[in-house]
Amino acid sequence: MATLSDLIDEARFNTRTLTTRSNLAPSSSLLPIANRALKECWKNMVELESNLVYSQHDIALVDGTPSYNPSFSHSGFLQDGVWMDDEEWFLVEGVEEDKVHYAVDSETGSPERYYLGSDGYVYLLPVPDDTYTTLHILHWGSFSDLELSAVDDDIPWDGIWDTYMVARLEYAINKVYGRDNSLVVAELVGIEIDCTQEVYRHGIRKRRSQSDFFSVPGV
């Protein structure tokens, strides 16, 4: 792993010339570019459902309580990522209008659906009619831009994207000085492929596919 400051220094070194000092590109100018690149890396890993960008947290359920305030920050829940103890199926993600169907003001039962309210709370439908022990939630972690004061902190995700980040910074510096970026662009394509393969090696979410297509009725 490397710090953002290390990656900036490497990019400056790689883009130096006899007539131009690339270190004239200050860290404060390169930081927004680095943050945009890091967010793109994060989005790529979310699409792959990488183990590096999602976590599990649990919420203790209470009889008769329909809504719960998560004690963790998140950027949404994974598909098929919410379930209760002793249940074989995931809760289905619904919308607030579903509470009309479930008559939340008068009926309770074993929760079948959930939705995220505008207040950030998790709402269960129907309202729990018992203490169902625990609600398990797989959720995406939140991405936060690095601050200038944090340039000496390690880049996240076990250094997987360090080489990619250097190339992105090289591209930005070359663009500032009006240089030809065709070689850097070609390198970026190969580097992104290598980094994605490394993401796979670190593990992605595995799903079990189940189908009744080949089953025989009555057997």
C-alpha positions as CSV (number, residue, x, y, z in Angstrom):
1,M,0.0,0.0,0.0
2,A,1.1,3.6,-0.6
3,T,0.0,7.0,0.5
4,L,-1.7,9.5,-1.9
5,S,1.4,11.7,-1.4
6,D,3.6,8.8,-2.6
7,L,1.5,8.2,-5.7
8,I,1.5,11.9,-6.5
9,D,5.3,12.0,-6.2
10,E,5.6,9.0,-8.5
11,A,3.3,10.5,-11.1
12,R,5.3,13.7,-11.0
13,F,8.6,11.8,-11.4
14,N,7.2,9.8,-14.4
15,T,6.0,13.0,-16.2
16,R,9.1,15.1,-15.6
17,T,10.9,16.5,-18.7
18,L,14.2,18.5,-19.2
19,T,12.2,21.7,-19.6
20,T,9.2,21.3,-17.3
21,R,9.0,20.6,-13.6
22,S,6.0,18.5,-13.1
23,N,6.0,19.2,-9.4
24,L,4.6,22.6,-10.3
25,A,1.3,20.7,-10.2
26,P,0.4,21.1,-6.5
27,S,-1.2,18.4,-4.4
28,S,-4.2,20.7,-3.8
29,S,-4.9,20.7,-7.6
30,L,-4.3,16.9,-8.0
31,L,-6.5,16.0,-5.0
32,P,-9.9,16.4,-6.7
33,I,-8.7,14.4,-9.6
34,A,-7.5,11.6,-7.3
35,N,-10.8,11.6,-5.5
36,R,-12.7,11.3,-8.7
37,A,-10.5,8.4,-9.7
38,L,-10.9,6.7,-6.3
39,K,-14.7,7.0,-6.5
40,E,-14.6,5.4,-10.0
41,C,-12.6,2.5,-8.5
42,W,-15.1,2.2,-5.7
43,K,-18.0,2.1,-8.2
44,N,-16.2,-0.6,-10.2
45,M,-15.9,-2.8,-7.1
46,V,-19.5,-2.2,-6.2
47,E,-20.6,-3.5,-9.6
48,L,-18.4,-6.6,-9.1
49,E,-19.8,-7.0,-5.5
50,S,-16.3,-7.1,-4.2
51,N,-15.7,-8.2,-0.6
52,L,-13.7,-5.1,-0.1
53,V,-16.6,-2.7,-0.4
54,Y,-19.5,-4.3,1.5
55,S,-20.0,-5.3,5.1
56,Q,-22.5,-7.0,7.4
57,H,-24.2,-5.4,10.4
58,D,-27.1,-6.6,12.5
59,I,-30.1,-5.0,14.0
60,A,-32.0,-6.4,17.0
61,L,-35.7,-6.5,16.3
62,V,-38.4,-5.6,18.8
63,D,-42.0,-6.8,18.9
64,G,-44.3,-4.2,17.5
65,T,-41.6,-1.9,16.3
66,P,-41.7,-1.2,12.5
67,S,-38.7,1.1,12.0
68,Y,-35.0,0.9,13.0
69,N,-32.2,3.5,12.8
70,P,-29.0,1.8,11.5
71,S,-26.0,2.4,13.7
72,F,-23.7,2.2,10.7
73,S,-23.1,4.4,7.7
74,H,-23.8,2.9,4.3
75,S,-24.5,3.6,0.6
76,G,-27.4,1.2,0.3
77,F,-28.1,-2.5,0.9
78,L,-27.1,-5.3,-1.4
79,Q,-29.7,-7.2,-3.4
80,D,-30.7,-10.3,-1.5
81,G,-28.8,-8.8,1.4
82,V,-31.4,-8.6,4.2
83,W,-32.6,-11.6,6.2
84,M,-33.7,-12.7,9.6
85,D,-32.6,-15.5,11.9
86,D,-34.2,-18.9,11.3
87,E,-35.6,-17.8,7.9
88,E,-34.7,-19.5,4.5
89,W,-35.5,-16.5,2.3
90,F,-34.2,-13.0,2.0
91,L,-36.6,-10.1,2.7
92,V,-37.8,-8.4,-0.5
93,E,-36.9,-4.8,-1.0
94,G,-40.1,-2.8,-1.3
95,V,-41.2,0.8,-1.3
96,E,-43.1,3.0,1.2
97,E,-46.4,2.5,-0.6
98,D,-46.3,-1.2,0.4
99,K,-47.3,-0.2,3.9
100,V,-50.9,0.3,2.6
101,H,-51.1,-3.3,1.5
102,Y,-49.7,-4.5,4.8
103,A,-52.1,-2.2,6.9
104,V,-49.3,-1.2,9.2
105,D,-51.6,0.7,11.5
106,S,-53.7,-2.4,12.4
107,E,-51.8,-5.6,11.4
108,T,-48.6,-7.3,12.4
109,G,-46.8,-10.5,11.3
110,S,-43.5,-12.0,10.3
111,P,-41.7,-9.4,8.1
112,E,-41.5,-10.1,4.4
113,R,-40.4,-6.8,3.0
114,Y,-38.3,-3.8,4.0
115,Y,-37.7,-0.4,2.6
116,L,-35.4,2.5,3.4
117,G,-37.3,5.6,4.5
118,S,-36.4,9.2,3.6
119,D,-35.3,9.6,7.2
120,G,-32.7,6.8,6.8
121,Y,-34.6,4.3,8.9
122,V,-35.1,0.7,7.9
123,Y,-38.9,-0.1,7.8
124,L,-40.2,-3.7,8.0
125,L,-43.4,-4.9,6.5
126,P,-45.5,-6.2,8.1
127,V,-44.7,-4.8,11.5
128,P,-43.0,-7.5,13.5
129,D,-45.5,-9.5,15.7
130,D,-42.7,-11.0,17.8
131,T,-39.1,-10.5,18.8
132,Y,-37.4,-12.1,15.8
133,T,-34.0,-11.9,17.3
134,T,-31.8,-10.3,14.6
135,L,-32.1,-8.7,11.2
136,H,-28.9,-9.2,9.2
137,I,-27.9,-6.6,6.6
138,L,-25.3,-6.6,3.9
139,H,-24.6,-3.1,2.9
140,W,-22.2,-1.0,0.7
141,G,-19.6,1.0,2.6
142,S,-19.7,4.8,2.2
143,F,-17.0,6.4,0.0
144,S,-15.6,9.7,1.4
145,D,-13.3,12.0,-0.4
146,L,-9.8,12.3,0.9
147,E,-9.0,15.7,2.5
148,L,-5.7,17.5,1.7
149,S,-4.7,16.9,5.3
150,A,-4.9,13.1,4.6
151,V,-2.5,12.9,1.6
152,D,-0.1,11.0,3.8
153,D,-2.7,8.3,4.6
154,D,-2.7,5.0,2.8
155,I,-4.9,4.6,-0.2
156,P,-7.7,2.1,0.6
157,W,-8.3,-1.4,-0.7
158,D,-5.0,-3.1,0.0
159,G,-3.1,-1.2,-2.7
160,I,-5.0,-2.8,-5.5
161,W,-5.6,0.4,-7.4
162,D,-2.2,2.2,-6.6
163,T,-0.8,1.6,-10.1
164,Y,-4.0,2.8,-11.7
165,M,-4.0,5.9,-9.6
166,V,-0.5,6.8,-10.6
167,A,-1.4,6.5,-14.3
168,R,-4.5,8.6,-13.8
169,L,-2.4,11.3,-12.1
170,E,0.1,11.1,-14.9
171,Y,-2.8,11.7,-17.4
172,A,-3.9,14.7,-15.4
173,I,-0.4,16.2,-15.3
174,N,0.2,15.7,-19.0
175,K,-3.2,17.3,-19.7
176,V,-2.2,20.4,-17.7
177,Y,0.9,20.8,-19.8
178,G,-0.8,20.0,-23.1
179,R,1.2,16.8,-23.8
180,D,0.3,13.8,-25.8
181,N,-1.6,11.3,-23.6
182,S,-2.1,8.5,-26.0
183,L,0.5,6.2,-24.4
184,V,-0.9,6.8,-20.9
185,V,-4.4,6.1,-22.1
186,A,-3.3,2.8,-23.6
187,E,-1.5,1.9,-20.4
188,L,-4.6,2.7,-18.3
189,V,-6.7,0.2,-20.2
190,G,-4.3,-2.6,-19.4
191,I,-3.8,-1.5,-15.8
192,E,-7.5,-1.3,-15.1
193,I,-7.9,-4.9,-16.4
194,D,-5.0,-6.1,-14.1
195,C,-6.5,-4.2,-11.1
196,T,-10.0,-5.8,-11.8
197,Q,-8.4,-9.2,-11.8
198,E,-6.8,-8.5,-8.5
199,V,-10.2,-7.5,-7.1
200,Y,-11.5,-10.9,-8.2
201,R,-8.6,-12.6,-6.4
202,H,-9.5,-10.8,-3.2
203,G,-13.0,-12.3,-3.4
204,I,-16.4,-11.3,-4.7
205,R,-19.8,-12.1,-3.4
206,K,-20.9,-15.6,-4.4
207,R,-24.5,-16.4,-5.0
208,R,-26.2,-19.8,-5.1
209,S,-28.5,-20.2,-8.1
210,Q,-31.6,-22.3,-7.5
211,S,-34.2,-23.3,-10.1
212,D,-37.1,-25.7,-10.4
213,F,-36.9,-25.8,-14.2
214,F,-35.7,-29.5,-14.3
215,S,-37.8,-30.7,-11.4
216,V,-40.5,-33.3,-12.0
217,P,-44.0,-32.6,-10.5
218,G,-44.9,-35.1,-7.8
219,V,-41.4,-36.3,-7.3
